[in-house]
């Protein structure tokens, strides 16, 4: 069985079965990684489930016009804040 990529996981979370939106979804994935980086989160090349969930939530929040925008926004902001305060996901200690 082939390994699921992040693009596949986001497509699945958005309930999209076509590749027609892959460019837009890839841009959202990149934007999510940059947004996490601005918050001080170091996004590893091989993302673990927690970082991947934050990226998926960001993509769900910004793709189209979700009915549950406010809930998704609160969820993403909380995930980002939690990651930004964990030493395992930041390089704050390396900057000493």
N, C-alpha and C positions, 0 to 999 in steps of 0.2 A: 504494500500500500504506500502511495506517495505521501511525503511529509506535507502537512498543511502549512501554507505560507501565511504571513500576516495579511496579505491582500485577500487570500481565500477566507480567512477568519472574519475580516471586516465585511467582505461581500456576504457571507453567511449571516452575520449579525444584522446587516441591513436588509436581509431577505431578498437579495438580488442574485439571480441565477445566470445572468448574462455578463459578458465582459465589456459591454458597451460603456460602462461608467468607470472602467479601470483607471483611466488617466486622472479623473476627478478624485477617485478614492485614493490613489497613490499620492496625489497632492495633499489630501487631508491627512494621510499617515505622516507625511513629511512635516506638515504644519504641527501636528500633535507632538512629534518628537522635538521640534524646535520650541514649542510652548513649554514642554516639560523642562527643556534645557534652560530656558529663561528663568524658570522657578528654581534652578539649581540642581535638577535631577539629571544624573548621568545615565543616559539611555544606552545600555550595552548593545553590542552588535547582535548577540543572541539574547533577545528579551525573555525574561521570565514571565510567568502568568500574571503577576501583579502589574507590571509595566504594560504588558499586552492588553490587559483589561482597560487600563487608562486610555490607551490609544484607541481602542474600539469604542469606548464611551465618547471620546472626543469626536470621532468620525460619525457616530450616530447623532450626536448633538448638532453637527454642522452640515450634515447631508440632507438636502431638501428642507422641508418645514415640518419637523416632528411635532406630533400632538403633545408630547410630554417634554417639551423643551426645558421648562423650569426644573423638572425633576432631574433630567440629564445634566443640566448645568450645575446643579448642586452636587450631584454625584461626582462629576468630573473634577469640580473644584476641591471636593473633599479628598478624592484619590490623589490629586496633584499635591495638596498640602501634606498629606500623610507621607508621600514619597519624598517630598522636599525636607522633611524633618527626620528621616531615617538615615543614619550614617552609612548604611549599606547601599544607598541609592544616591549619595552625594559625594563630592570630593572636598567637603569643607575642611576636613582634618588634613588633607594633603596640601592645603594652601598655607600652612603655618610656616 
